[in-house]
Amino acid sequence: MPMKEIDTVFKALADPSRRKLLDRLHAKNGQTLSELCKGLGMARQSVTQHLGLLEDANLVSVQWQGREKLHYFNPVPIHEIYERWIRKFEQERLDALHKLKINLERKRP
């Protein structure tokens, strides 16, 4: 994933309202704008703007079903960030914990 795309994803994830929208789509994919607006306490236009930024970051995809626009969570950009920024750091830690476990088990009487 190019850095510009990664920056777009990080920017989209930086806002708590957008993370809440992603959580709601993760819980129930394929929601309309009206469904997503329920209980959020923000104007419909604000939700639309947030969804636009999530779409730009490829975190949300849309599908038209008749006159309704359905929104779907796309976890791929988050997975790509995990692969690029988290996994490589996690591997060293796991290797160290594994070595520690082996050493401690060898020292048992």
C-alpha positions, 0 to 999 in steps of 0.5 A: 500500500503506497504511503499516500493511501496509508495516510488516508486510512490513518486520517479516516481512523483518527476520528472517533465518529468514523470509528463508530461508523466502522464498528456499526458496519462491522456489527451489521454490514450493508446498512443504509444512511438512514440506518447508520444515522440512528442513535448517532446524535449527528446530522445526516450531512455529517454522517454523509461526510464521514462516510465519504472519507471512509470511502476515500480510504477504501474502508467502506464500499457501497452498493446500490440496491434499487434506490438504496445505497448500502454501505459495507465495511472493508477490512482490507486497508486495516489488514494492510496496515497491520501487515506493514506496521504491526506484524513485523514488530510483533514477531520479535516480541513473540520470538523473545517470549518463546525463548523466555518460555524455553529457558524457564522450562529448562530451569525447572527442577 
